[in-house]
Amino acid sequence: MEIEQSRDLQWTKLALRNMQKVHKFYIKTANKEVADKIVDELFGSVKGLEHSSFIGQLEPSLKNLKKED
């Protein structure tokens, strides 16, 4: 499975790398189908942010994160 950035949501490079790590972990501990399903569900779980960007909580640890190009 190729992990790529959504057109509507802006994912940080760190978040995408972490998603790849999650995917690789589940391939090793379960199988590719399970890994694909989990990553798809994780990406799908944030879809609501496209329409209601203020529904999530503010993450203090990301407050000073530099904006990526």
C-alpha positions as CSV (number, residue, x, y, z in Angstrom):
1,M,0.0,0.0,0.0
2,E,1.4,3.4,-0.9
3,I,0.9,6.0,1.8
4,E,0.2,9.4,0.3
5,Q,-1.1,12.8,1.2
6,S,-4.8,13.5,0.8
7,R,-5.7,16.4,-1.4
8,D,-8.1,17.8,1.1
9,L,-6.1,17.4,4.4
10,Q,-2.6,18.4,4.9
11,W,-0.6,15.7,6.6
12,T,2.8,16.4,8.0
13,K,5.7,14.4,6.7
14,L,6.1,13.0,10.2
15,A,2.5,11.9,10.3
16,L,2.9,10.1,6.9
17,R,6.1,8.4,8.1
18,N,4.3,7.3,11.2
19,M,1.4,5.9,9.2
20,Q,4.0,3.9,7.1
21,K,5.4,2.6,10.3
22,V,2.0,1.5,11.5
23,H,1.4,-0.2,8.1
24,K,4.7,-2.1,8.3
25,F,4.1,-3.1,11.9
26,Y,0.8,-4.7,11.0
27,I,2.2,-6.4,8.0
28,K,4.8,-8.1,10.3
29,T,2.4,-8.9,13.1
30,A,-0.7,-9.8,11.1
31,N,-0.8,-9.6,7.3
32,K,-1.0,-7.1,4.4
33,E,-4.8,-7.1,4.3
34,V,-5.1,-6.3,8.0
35,A,-2.4,-3.6,7.6
36,D,-4.3,-2.0,4.6
37,K,-7.6,-2.1,6.5
38,I,-6.2,-0.4,9.6
39,V,-4.4,2.3,7.7
40,D,-7.6,2.9,5.6
41,E,-9.6,3.2,8.8
42,L,-7.1,5.6,10.3
43,F,-7.2,7.9,7.2
44,G,-11.0,7.6,7.1
45,S,-11.3,8.5,10.8
46,V,-10.1,12.1,10.1
47,K,-12.3,12.7,7.0
48,G,-14.7,14.7,9.2
49,L,-12.0,17.4,9.6
50,E,-12.4,18.3,5.9
51,H,-15.8,19.8,6.7
52,S,-15.5,20.7,10.3
53,S,-11.8,21.5,11.0
54,F,-12.5,22.6,14.6
55,I,-14.0,19.3,15.8
56,G,-10.6,18.0,16.9
57,Q,-8.6,18.9,19.9
58,L,-5.6,21.2,19.9
59,E,-2.4,19.3,20.3
60,P,0.0,21.2,22.6
61,S,3.0,19.3,21.4
62,L,2.3,20.5,17.8
63,K,2.0,24.2,18.7
64,N,5.5,25.1,17.7
65,L,5.8,22.7,14.8
66,K,7.2,24.5,11.7
67,K,4.8,24.6,8.7
68,E,5.9,22.4,5.9
69,D,5.9,23.4,2.2
